[in-house]
């Protein structure tokens, strides 16, 4: 008996309606646009609008629309050629106070956006984006670790009451600990050996020389690369880029590809930013006198506040060289406001940092503590006609306040502007870089190249579908038409699922989509051939349909589950293009199983179930 439950018809109808709704945004083309972002105190106002209008008029470009959102202006244009001309004209017109970048603006109606419907994300090869090659400064990572070892050696000697004159890092990368004349050098050596067993130590008179073995140096360099890659992933997740490619290249380089990002200045600022915080104790003394004479108390260093004094110069402070806590020990950071309504960053430290902060504040109530903001700023200068890249480390105090009470893991940091607080909280959440990175190569994949790839991919899928349609109509007649309807629904479901879950379509993804169509065809061929076989065995038409579907189902499920497992393996262990291929393959296979086993059976039942004197099938 040829039957099909009514609830399955309701399910099919619901799938069709939901798929159509969430796939609909993909038919709305994006507007080629030029994005203008204010920086360095510039404003997006009527004056800028007038300047933009004049620049577009001189370039012979008529805008489709001009939208303003906060400190960003979006100039929508009619085609890619106009986008290129407009961007070139506006860059020269606006100068360095504004960042002019290519963009693609959505045209999806508000009512679709309101229900959560959005177009599927496209990869770098389909919508363009930015490509960076970064070099990790492993020497800086090594210097940072050596300084940490030096501070650990100071703490060990101090906690065990062994007097010393200095513990300083030397130019050859070793650490020299100069003990006091009456200090027990042998005891100091054994204590340092217990505290830092991975390091080599030599005793020369009353001096201890600490050296890093080559294995430790190699491990520091390798860890710096891995931590930077992890931090880059976290930072890119913070700015919401879908399917980025972050790969190691060689011993000290990293490749970063960001699909859909055209603003290279903003991308570089967030990726390469090295801003962090350090909390240090304020040492009592005349900072002005120490600054003039150059004589700084032992264990202290001169820092300057970002605020200026009566003489118009930054106010100096003497801060302890010992760091109470730093950005590396922060596990959570949130931009917020303090009790006075001023911008602040709410900070949560890890257990080790929280304990040190608790111990310090417990012993120093009513004493001052400083918050130091540190940023490593890239610089480019020309020497003998060649660009030489370097960095300038900017350290400034953003806040000095008395400790009013004991606190540990959670507290607030003030003294920042709102934008600084937002950016700093984002950087602290994503983690600090183990070593600074230099941008040694960058490129932009324009939307025009991506559009060409999209057109070619759509054409390939369209031809694959048309060839299938012609073959099935000629070979299976009515059942061929049913199969083609199922294939159309299959494409609709794939587009909807990828849009709903924010999956990214790449050029290899089109290959996965075409392959899933082939697998769907294979499932329908199995069903149709089974029905033909039952008819040849003399079975009545309606019984042949039911038996054909029942017998083919197990084979179809087994074959497709194997394909799904292969796709899951590709996604789990692959990166970049392999993942794009795997996503569309898995979604396409699951959709094809539903359409082949459920949708086609429902349609065939509608056509043939009520025909009482059915003697033959158009198969």
Residue pairs with C-beta under 8 A, 6 or more apart in sequence:
1 542
1 543
1 546
2 542
2 543
2 545
2 546
2 605
2 608
2 609
3 546
3 605
3 609
4 601
4 602
4 605
4 606
4 609
8 598
8 602
9 602
11 598
12 598
12 599
12 602
15 489
15 493
15 594
16 489
16 492
18 496
19 489
19 492
19 493
19 495
19 496
20 492
20 496
21 112
21 115
21 117
21 496
22 117
22 495
22 496
22 499
22 500
23 492
23 495
23 496
23 499
24 112
24 117
25 108
25 112
25 117
25 118
25 119
25 499
26 119
26 120
26 495
26 499
28 106
28 107
28 108
28 109
28 119
29 107
30 104
30 105
30 106
30 107
30 119
30 127
30 447
31 64
31 65
31 76
31 77
31 104
31 105
31 106
31 107
32 76
32 77
32 78
32 79
32 80
32 82
32 83
32 102
32 104
32 447
33 74
33 75
33 76
33 77
33 83
33 102
33 103
33 104
33 105
34 74
34 75
34 77
34 83
34 86
34 87
34 90
34 100
34 101
34 102
34 103
35 72
35 73
35 74
35 75
35 99
35 100
35 101
35 102
35 103
35 262
35 263
36 44
36 48
36 52
36 72
36 73
36 74
36 75
36 90
36 94
36 98
36 99
36 100
37 71
37 72
37 98
37 99
37 101
37 263
37 265
37 266
38 44
38 48
38 71
38 72
38 97
38 98
39 97
39 98
39 99
39 265
40 96
40 97
41 97
42 48
42 97
42 98
43 71
44 68
44 70
44 71
44 72
44 73
48 73
48 94
48 98
49 66
49 68
49 73
51 93
51 94
52 66
52 73
52 75
52 90
52 93
52 94
54 93
55 86
55 89
55 90
55 93
55 94
56 62
56 63
56 75
56 86
56 89
56 90
58 89
58 93
59 85
59 86
59 88
59 89
60 85
61 77
61 82
61 85
61 86
61 89
62 78
62 82
63 75
63 76
63 77
63 86
64 76
64 77
64 78
65 76
66 73
66 74
66 75
66 76
67 73
67 74
67 76
67 105
68 74
74 103
74 105
75 86
75 90
76 105
77 83
77 86
80 446
80 447
80 448
80 451
83 102
83 447
84 446
84 448
87 100
87 101
87 102
90 100
91 100
94 100
99 263
99 265
99 266
101 262
101 263
101 264
101 265
101 266
102 128
102 262
102 444
102 446
102 447
103 262
103 263
104 127
104 128
104 260
104 262
104 447
106 118
106 119
108 117
108 118
108 119
112 118
116 500
117 499
118 499
119 499
120 495
120 498
120 499
120 502
120 503
120 504
120 505
121 242
121 243
121 259
121 260
121 498
121 502
121 503
121 504
121 505
122 259
122 260
122 450
122 454
122 504
122 505
122 506
123 243
123 259
123 504
123 505
123 506
123 507
123 509
123 580
124 131
124 245
124 257
124 258
124 259
124 260
124 445
124 450
124 506
125 445
125 450
125 453
125 506
125 507
126 259
126 450
126 453
126 454
126 457
126 505
126 506
126 507
127 259
127 260
127 447
127 450
127 454
128 259
128 260
128 262
128 444
128 445
128 446
128 447
128 448
128 449
128 450
129 257
129 258
129 259
129 260
129 261
129 262
129 444
129 445
130 257
130 258
130 261
130 262
130 264
130 267
130 442
130 443
130 444
130 445
131 255
131 256
131 257
131 258
131 442
131 443
131 444
131 445
132 255
132 256
132 257
132 258
132 267
132 268
132 271
132 439
132 441
132 442
133 249
133 253
133 254
133 255
133 256
133 439
133 440
133 441
133 442
134 253
134 254
134 255
134 256
134 271
134 272
134 437
134 438
134 439
134 440
135 252
135 253
135 437
135 438
135 440
136 224
136 225
136 228
136 252
136 253
136 254
136 435
136 436
136 437
137 391
137 435
137 436
137 437
137 438
138 220
138 221
138 224
138 225
138 252
138 435
140 435
140 436
141 220
141 221
141 223
141 224
141 434
141 435
142 173
142 212
142 217
142 220
142 221
143 169
144 434
144 435
145 212
145 220
146 169
146 173
146 175
146 212
147 169
149 175
149 196
149 199
149 210
149 212
150 167
150 168
150 169
150 175
151 321
151 322
151 323
152 195
152 196
153 167
153 175
153 177
153 192
153 195
153 196
153 210
154 164
154 167
154 322
155 322
156 191
156 192
156 195
157 163
157 164
157 167
157 177
157 179
157 188
157 191
157 192
160 187
160 188
160 191
162 179
162 183
162 184
162 187
162 188
162 191
163 179
163 180
163 182
163 183
164 177
164 178
164 179
164 180
164 183
164 188
165 178
165 179
165 180
166 176
166 177
166 178
167 175
167 176
167 177
167 178
168 175
168 176
169 175
169 176
170 176
173 211
173 212
174 209
174 210
174 211
174 212
175 209
175 210
175 211
176 207
176 208
176 209
176 210
177 188
177 192
177 207
177 208
177 209
177 210
178 206
178 207
179 185
179 188
179 206
179 207
179 208
180 206
181 206
183 206
185 203
185 205
185 206
185 208
186 203
188 208
189 201
189 203
189 208
192 199
192 201
192 208
192 210
193 201
196 210
198 213
198 216
199 210
199 211
199 212
199 213
199 216
200 210
200 211
200 212
200 213
201 208
201 209
201 210
201 211
202 208
202 209
202 211
212 220
221 251
221 252
223 434
224 434
224 435
225 248
225 251
225 252
225 254
227 431
227 433
227 434
228 254
228 433
228 434
228 435
228 437
229 246
229 248
229 254
230 431
231 430
231 431
231 432
231 433
231 434
232 246
232 254
232 256
232 271
233 244
233 246
234 429
234 430
234 431
235 270
235 271
235 273
235 426
235 427
235 430
236 244
236 246
236 256
236 258
236 271
237 430
238 270
238 426
238 429
238 430
239 267
239 270
239 426
241 258
241 259
241 260
241 261
242 259
242 260
242 502
242 504
243 259
243 504
243 506
243 576
243 579
243 580
244 256
244 257
244 258
244 259
245 255
245 256
245 257
245 575
245 576
246 254
246 255
246 256
246 257
247 254
247 255
247 575
247 576
248 254
248 255
249 255
253 440
254 437
256 271
257 576
258 267
259 504
261 267
262 444
262 447
264 442
264 444
268 439
268 442
270 423
270 426
271 437
272 378
272 436
272 437
272 439
273 375
273 423
273 427
274 374
274 375
274 376
274 432
274 433
274 436
275 373
275 374
275 375
275 423
275 424
275 427
276 326
276 327
276 328
276 374
276 427
276 428
276 432
277 326
277 327
277 330
277 345
277 347
277 371
277 372
277 373
277 374
277 413
277 424
277 428
278 323
278 325
278 326
278 327
278 371
278 372
278 374
279 323
279 324
279 325
279 326
279 357
279 369
279 370
279 371
279 372
280 303
280 319
280 320
280 322
280 323
280 324
280 369
280 370
280 372
281 319
281 320
281 322
281 324
281 360
281 364
281 367
281 368
281 369
281 370
282 317
282 318
282 319
282 320
282 367
282 368
282 369
282 370
282 400
283 297
283 299
283 300
283 318
283 319
283 320
284 318
285 297
285 300
285 318
287 302
287 315
287 316
287 317
287 318
288 316
290 296
290 297
290 300
290 302
290 316
290 318
291 302
291 316
296 302
296 318
297 318
299 320
299 321
299 322
300 318
300 319
300 320
300 321
301 318
301 319
301 320
301 321
302 316
302 317
302 318
302 319
303 316
303 317
303 318
303 319
303 370
303 372
303 395
303 396
303 397
304 314
304 315
304 316
304 317
304 396
304 397
305 314
305 315
305 316
305 317
305 396
305 397
305 398
305 400
306 314
306 373
306 396
306 397
306 398
306 415
307 314
307 315
308 314
308 315
309 315
314 396
317 370
317 397
317 400
319 370
319 372
319 397
324 356
324 357
324 360
324 369
325 349
325 353
325 354
325 356
325 357
326 353
326 432
327 427
327 428
327 432
328 431
328 432
329 349
329 350
329 352
329 353
330 347
330 348
330 349
330 350
330 353
330 428
331 348
331 349
331 350
332 346
332 347
332 348
332 429
333 345
333 346
333 347
333 348
333 424
333 425
333 426
333 428
333 429
334 345
334 346
334 425
335 343
335 344
335 345
335 346
335 418
335 421
335 422
335 424
335 425
335 426
336 343
336 344
336 345
336 346
336 412
336 421
337 343
337 344
338 344
338 412
338 414
342 414
343 414
343 416
343 417
343 418
343 420
343 421
344 412
344 413
344 414
344 416
344 421
345 412
345 413
345 416
345 421
345 424
345 425
345 428
346 410
346 411
346 412
346 425
347 410
347 411
347 412
347 413
347 428
348 409
348 410
349 357
349 408
349 409
349 410
350 409
351 409
353 409
354 408
354 409
355 408
357 407
357 408
357 409
357 411
358 406
358 407
358 408
358 409
360 369
361 369
361 403
361 405
361 406
361 407
361 408
362 406
364 403
365 403
365 404
365 405
365 406
366 402
366 403
366 404
367 402
367 403
368 400
368 401
368 402
368 403
369 400
369 401
369 402
369 403
370 397
370 399
370 400
371 397
371 398
371 399
371 400
371 413
371 415
372 395
372 396
372 397
372 398
373 395
373 396
373 397
373 398
373 416
373 424
374 393
374 394
374 395
375 393
375 394
376 391
376 392
376 393
376 394
376 436
377 391
377 392
377 393
377 394
378 389
378 390
378 391
378 438
378 439
379 389
379 390
379 391
379 392
380 387
380 388
380 389
380 390
381 387
381 388
381 390
382 388
389 438
389 440
391 436
391 438
398 413
398 415
398 416
399 413
399 414
399 415
401 414
416 424
453 507
457 507
457 510
458 510
460 510
460 514
461 491
461 510
461 513
461 514
461 517
464 514
464 517
464 518
465 487
465 488
465 491
465 517
468 484
468 487
468 517
468 521
469 480
469 484
469 487
471 480
472 479
472 480
472 481
472 483
472 484
472 521
472 524
473 480
473 481
473 484
474 480
476 483
476 528
476 618
476 619
477 618
477 619
478 607
478 617
478 618
478 619
479 528
479 531
479 604
479 617
479 618
479 619
482 600
482 603
482 604
482 607
483 521
483 524
483 528
483 600
485 599
485 600
485 603
486 520
486 524
486 595
486 596
486 599
486 600
486 603
487 517
487 520
487 521
487 595
489 591
489 595
489 599
490 516
490 517
490 520
490 588
490 591
490 592
490 595
491 513
491 517
493 587
493 591
493 594
493 595
494 513
494 516
494 584
494 587
494 588
494 591
497 503
497 587
497 591
498 504
498 505
498 583
498 584
498 587
503 583
503 584
503 587
504 580
504 583
505 580
505 584
506 576
506 577
506 580
506 581
507 577
507 580
508 577
508 578
508 580
508 581
509 580
509 581
509 583
509 584
510 584
511 581
512 567
512 580
512 581
512 582
512 583
512 584
512 585
512 588
513 584
513 585
513 588
515 585
515 588
516 584
516 585
516 587
516 588
516 589
516 591
516 592
517 588
517 592
519 559
519 560
519 563
519 588
519 589
519 592
520 588
520 591
520 592
520 595
520 596
522 559
523 552
523 556
523 559
523 560
523 592
523 593
523 596
523 597
524 596
524 600
526 552
526 555
526 556
527 548
527 549
527 552
527 556
527 596
527 600
528 548
528 619
530 547
530 548
530 549
530 551
530 552
531 544
531 545
531 547
531 548
531 549
531 617
531 619
532 548
532 619
533 548
534 543
534 544
534 547
534 548
535 541
535 544
535 617
535 619
539 547
540 614
541 608
541 614
541 615
541 616
541 617
542 608
542 609
542 614
544 617
545 604
545 605
545 608
545 617
549 597
549 601
553 597
556 593
556 596
556 597
557 593
557 597
560 589
560 590
560 592
560 593
563 585
563 589
564 586
564 589
564 590
566 585
567 582
567 583
567 585
567 586
567 589
568 582
568 586
570 578
570 579
570 581
570 582
570 585
571 578
571 579
571 582
571 583
571 586
574 581
574 582
608 614
608 617
